[in-house]
């Protein structure tokens, strides 16, 4: 199988949005199709209790990484999030 890289933007929701807007190299990579942005269709509700998420469907970084790895490794849990 071809190795894959997972780029994770970490920070508050506002900081993560700023990173995506303020890194022209990343924007060019996404726009040029070299990097694919994804979002989960049904990640469920966050179990993260230290901070409140801005919306009910939002996940913490670590939860998002766990879902991404399950998806990339083709586990049943990852398949459910497609």
C-alpha positions in Angstrom: 0.0 0.0 0.0 1.1 3.5 -0.7 2.2 5.4 2.5 0.0 8.4 3.4 0.6 11.5 5.5 -1.9 13.0 7.8 -1.6 16.8 8.4 -3.4 17.9 11.5 -4.0 21.5 12.3 -4.2 21.8 16.1 -5.4 24.7 18.2 -8.6 26.3 19.1 -11.2 26.4 16.4 -10.4 30.0 15.6 -6.6 29.3 15.5 -7.1 26.3 13.2 -9.1 28.5 10.8 -6.4 31.1 10.9 -3.7 28.6 10.1 -5.6 27.4 7.1 -6.1 31.0 5.9 -2.6 32.3 6.7 -0.4 29.5 5.2 -0.4 30.1 1.5 1.7 27.0 0.9 -1.0 24.8 2.5 -3.8 26.7 0.5 -1.9 26.1 -2.7 -1.4 22.4 -1.9 -5.1 22.0 -1.2 -6.2 24.1 -4.3 -3.7 22.1 -6.5 -5.0 18.8 -5.3 -1.8 17.7 -3.6 -3.5 17.8 -0.2 -7.1 16.7 0.4 -9.2 18.3 3.1 -11.7 16.0 4.7 -14.5 16.2 7.2 -16.4 13.5 8.9 -20.0 12.9 8.0 -20.9 11.4 11.4 -18.2 11.7 14.0 -20.8 11.7 16.8 -20.6 13.7 19.9 -17.4 14.7 21.6 -16.3 12.9 24.8 -13.8 15.6 25.5 -14.7 17.2 28.9 -12.0 19.7 29.5 -13.3 22.4 27.2 -16.7 23.0 25.6 -16.8 22.5 21.8 -18.4 25.4 19.9 -21.1 23.1 18.4 -22.4 19.7 19.4 -20.9 17.9 16.4 -17.4 19.3 16.9 -14.6 17.0 18.0 -11.3 17.6 19.7 -8.0 17.2 17.8 -7.2 13.9 19.4 -10.7 12.5 18.7 -10.4 13.7 15.1 -7.0 12.0 14.7 -8.4 8.8 16.1 -11.3 8.8 13.6 -8.9 9.6 10.7 -6.6 6.7 11.7 -9.5 4.3 11.9 -10.6 5.5 8.4 -7.2 5.2 6.9 -6.7 1.8 8.4 -10.2 0.7 7.1 -11.6 -0.3 10.5 -15.4 -0.7 10.9 -15.4 2.4 13.1 -13.7 4.3 10.3 -16.1 3.0 7.7 -19.0 4.3 9.8 -17.6 7.8 9.8 -17.3 8.0 5.9 
